[in-house]
Amino acid sequence: MLDIATIRARFPALQRVEAGQPAAYFDGPGGTQVVRSVVDAMEDYLLHHNANTHWAYATSAETDALIAGARETLADFLGCAPAEVAFGANMTTLTFHFTRALGRDMGPGDEVVVTRLDHQANVGPWQALARERGIRVREVPFRAEDGTLELDALRQAVGERTRWVAVGAASNALGTITPMAQLHEIARAAGARLFVDAVHYAPHELVDVDALGADALACSPYKFYGPHMGVLFVREDLQRSLDVPRLAPAGDQPPEVLETGTLSHEGMVGSAAAVDFFASLGTGGNRRARLVSAFSALRARGEVLLARLWNGLESLDGVTLYGPRPGTPRTPTVAFTVAGHPAERVTAHLSDRHGIFTSHGDFYASTVVEDLGLAPHGLVRAGCACYTTEEEVDRLIAGVAELL
């Protein structure tokens, strides 16, 4: 059983007062608040171990050990080997770097399949290859009525020329969880590889790269209570086959071959501390087992919060909800509009009057907003996190009701 009071006590940001009330952070899909232990780990590194890597003195050796430990921790989080974990500035930068390496072996006749449900970070890099290398990018639509992918259209888009299928495991705009087993089956039947954007998935569902069928997968620790970093999983055999843009003296072995320049060592350490925070919420004989336990409990609690938020907003005349209903595969992230009020005005009202922080716009999932006919104002997005309470959910609903 999760103790929400104990969890909340570990987040200093929750002490903030806004509009005379404790700030309620529903902006997690754009970046969660940071757990205290993450900051402590980063501070300890910067103050006591700060150095560059691979040199024969104490703090450099300590840095090497801490980075190796961070890879092991993230490997437990993703269900892979430490040599398959690379770090970078963010998911977008890592994806551009990775696809640029792939593009050196691609050209006219090669195809990549993406979806209109995705964040642009999982679309733009492939479109860049279309401009630079002459490949073809095929787009798969989603169903506006429930925010799910058109699987028949995806089956038709994937063919003998498809090299990669690039898809989000969960929609950062609508909360939809993609049926990855089916996508994996479709991709493999065509001999294609699978790239998975797990940025919105990883905070809510424990990643298992084998179960997802991923050949490569990206996520962002700042979406799961850590620092602004990106993490990229690439299967080791694939890493060794890539012609990665790199400096001649730089490491050429996995996973350093995927990492450009000197990275944020403190961010790598902090990313590992974020995973250990998750593990501290569970039980089991090893880190992976504790993560499985923690995510099971967090998922159950998130489903309760989601249903409360969805049902409360649905009861209000003038509110329109988007994406899959509660009880279907989805994250506890709710997207909605309020009749007569642009999304930015709704967010400002909730913040100014009720101390509630939501997001507004397209969240870089611009094709979602376009296909829903909601440009230019977009959606209001409210995401439940591990520190969200039922009282905060009720306060958000009441704030929308007051605006109406």
Secondary structure, DSSP 8 states (H G I E B T S, - for coil): ---HHHHHTT-GGGG-EETTEE-EE-BGGG-----HHHHHHHHHHHHHT---SS-SSHHHHHHHHHHHHHHHHHHHHHTS-GGGEEEES-HHHHHHHHHHHHHTT--TT-EEEEETTS-GGGTHHHHHHHHHH--EEEEE-EETTTTEE-HHHHHHH--TTEEEEEEESB-TTT-BB--HHHHHHHHHHTT-EEEEE-TTTTTTS---HHHHT-SEEEE-GGGTTS-S-EEEEE-HHHHHH------TTS--STTGGG--SS--HHHHHHHHHHHHHHHHTS-SSSHHHHHHHHHHHHHHHHHHHHHHHHHHHHTSTTEEEES--TTSSB-SEEEEEETTB-HHHHHHHHHHHH-EE-EEE-TT-HHHHHHTT-TTT-EEEEE--TT--HHHHHHHHHHHHHH-
